[in-house]
């Protein structure tokens, strides 16, 4: 078991007037603020750390991101104990279908929420195992022994075309009329190691500063808020959100 030190931040940026991002920082929903907490894993049997980027090109993206994270938080907490890896995966498929239906139904009832959507990237701890998940183009990075690696794969047109840079054309998300949403979901094959640093971020961060700059900031011990500030200093064209958690 280990201690996890976590910082989270979500900022509106320099251009947009509304923040459609949100972070679930263990037990706190973070939007337009900064947050810090610590988790002792021997004291809990499950938790989720996740980030959702509401679809900027659609109405009510802030509702989609908030509803998705709240639904995920309660779903994980309500799971029966002792699920195997395959059973957990099956339950997460059920969850994705249900949250898509929920997002779509809100749009049918209220036209102002029609086709709202969100990305999702996160890490879950359940039954003494760690999992990571991704839907869309928000990212999960790991810094281990001074080297940063992007663990998630962007579900975007650029990925299909073999390009590394971001595109605002994504091929998978929750809601937004996406009829074939899917969730990349993997058990960590190498357990969290002491000294590992993980970063969840929206494209408002990774579009504004390079991977090399992000790596340098993480090596320096930058908080989530410092990373967001770097993106804002670089122009802040989008909402920017990050969650940094270190394994102690």
N, C-alpha and C positions, 0 to 999 in steps of 0.2 A: 504494500500500500504506500501511498505517497501524499505529498502536499502539493496542491496546484494553486499558484498565484495568478490571478486573472485581472486584466484591465480591459475595459470596453469603452468605446466612444462612438457617437453617431452625430454627424454635423451636417447642416443644410448646404454648406459650400458657398461659393461666391456668386452663383448665377441663379440658381433655382430659389423660389420663394417658399417651397414646401418640402419637408423631409419625408420621403417615402421609405427610407431604410429603417430597420429596427434590429437590435441585437438582443438575444436571450442569453444573459450572462449568469448561468446557473439558476438563480432564483429571482433575477431582476430583469425587467424589460427596459431596454435602454434606447431612447430616442432623443436627439438634440441635447445630450448631456454626456458626462464622463463618469465612470464607475470603477470601483476597485473592490475585490473580495478575495478570500482564500477558501479553499475546499480541502478538507481532510478526507481522503477517499475511504478510510476505514470506518468512518462514521455514517456513510451513506451506501445504499445498494443500487442507486440509479441517479442519473442526472443528464441534462442536455445543455450543451453550449452551442448556440446556432446564430446565424445571421441571415436576414432576408432583405432583399432589395426589391421594393415594389416597382412594378413596371412603369417607367417614366413616361412611356408613350401612351399609356392608358389611364382612364379615370380611376380614382380611388386606389392607387397603388399602396398608399399608406394603410388602408384598411386590409388589403390582401396580405401585406407583410405582417401586420399585427395579428390578424386572425390565424394565419398559418403558424406563427410561433406559439401563440397561446394554445392552439389546438394540439400542436406537437408536445408541448410541455405537459399538458394534462393527459395526453394519450400515453406517454412514456410512464408517467407516475401511476397510471391505472392498469398497466400490464400485470398479469399474474407473475408471481415469482417462478424462477427456475426454468424459463424458456431456453431451449437450445439455440445455437446460432441459426440453424435453418428455420426454427419456429419464429425467432425474432425477425428474420428477413421476411417471412410470410406475413407477419403482423404489420410490418412497415409498408408492404405492398397494399394491404387493406387500408392502412391509414392514408396513403397517398390518394387512393381512389375516393375515400370519404371526404378528404379536405378539398379535392378538386370539385366534388359535387356541392360542397358547402359554398365555395367561392362562386361557382356558377349560379347557384340558386339565389344568392344575394343579388347578382346582376339581373336575374329574371324579375325579381321583386322590385328592385330599385334601379331604374335606367341610368342613374348617375354612377352606378357601380358596374355597368355592363362591361364585360371583357377585362375587368381588372385582373392583375396577375402579379406574381412575385417569383424571384429565384429563392433558393434555399441551399445553404451549406452549413454543415455542423458536425459535431462530435458527440456521441452518446456513450455513457457508461451504464452497463446493465449486466447483472449476474456476473460481476467480476471480469467482464470483458469490455474492451473499447471498440467502438465502431465509428466510421466516418461516412458521411452521406453528402450527396450533391445533386442538385437539380437546377440547371441554368449555368450562368457564367460568373457567379461569385466564386471565390477561390479559398482553398485550404493550402497553406504552406507549412513546411516544417524546417526549422533550423536545428541541425544536429552537428555538433563538433565544428561549428563555424561555417557550415555549408547549408545553404537553403535550397529546398526542393519543393516544387509545386506538386502536391499529391493529387489534387482534383484535376479533372479534364474539363475545359470549357465546353459547354454544349452550345456551340456557336457555328456560324457559317465559316468563320476563319479556321476553326479546327478541321472542318470537313475539307477545306481547301489547303490544309497543311501549313497555315500561318500561325505564328505565336501571338501576334498582337491581338488586342481586343477588337470586337466588332459589336455594334449595337443591334446586330441581327442575331438573335439567339434561336436555337432550334428546339429547346425544351424548357418548360417552366411549369409552375403551378398556376392554374387558371388561365386567363387571357385567351380563352378559346382553344387552348392546346388540348387536342383530343387524345393524344398518345403520350401523356406525361410519363416519365420514368425516373427512377431514383437510383443513382449509383450508390450502392451500399456495400461496404466492405468491413470485415473485422480487421483490426490492426494485426498484421502478421508478426511484427516485432513490438512488444509492449513498450509503453511510454518509458523512456529512460531518464534518469536523473540528469538534468541539464538541457533536455529537449525544450524547445520553444515552438509553439504552434501559433499560427496566425490565420484567422478568418477575415476576409475583407470583401467589400463590394467593389465593383469595377470603378467606382469613384476614386479609389485608391490606386489600383493597379493600372488604370488608364493614365494617371497623372504622374506617377513616379515609376521608374524602371525596377525590375527585379533586383538589379545590383544595388540600387539605392535602398530598397526595402531591406535587403540582406544586411547592408551596412548599418542601418538603423536598428535592426534587431540585435546585431552583434553588440551594439552600443548599449543595449538594454532599454530601447525606447518603449514607452507605453503606447497603448492604442491611441490615446489622444495626441501624442506627439506624431504618430504616423499620419493621423488625420490632418494635423497642422501642416505637415510637409506637403500633402496633396493640395491643401488650400493655398499654401505659398506658391505652388506650381501653377495655380490658376483656378482650381476648385470648380471645374465646369459642371460637376454633378454632385449630388449628395455623396458623402464619403463616410464610411463606417468601417470599424475594425474591432477585432477582439484578439488580444494577445494573452496566451496562458502558458506559464512555465511550469515544468515538472521539477520539484525540489526533492 
